[in-house]
Amino acid sequence: MPLISIKNRKVESPNEVRSFENGRAELVNLEDSPFYE
């Protein structure tokens, strides 16, 4: 499973980022993401 890249994503809020999986847009809470640093 590829890592979700947030470098080129529009950040909606400090804890959310628009991610693209399976061809659909979703808001992901970065604090719940395994890739959060």
VENGIHU-V230881 format. One record per helix or strand of 3 or more residues. SS is the DSSP state (2 for helix, 1 for strand). FROM is the first residue (numbers start at 1). TO is the last residue. If there is no record, write none. Layout:
ss=SS from=FROM to=TO
ss=SS from=FROM to=TO
//
This chain:
ss=1 from=11 to=13
ss=1 from=16 to=21
ss=1 from=24 to=29
ss=2 from=30 to=32
//
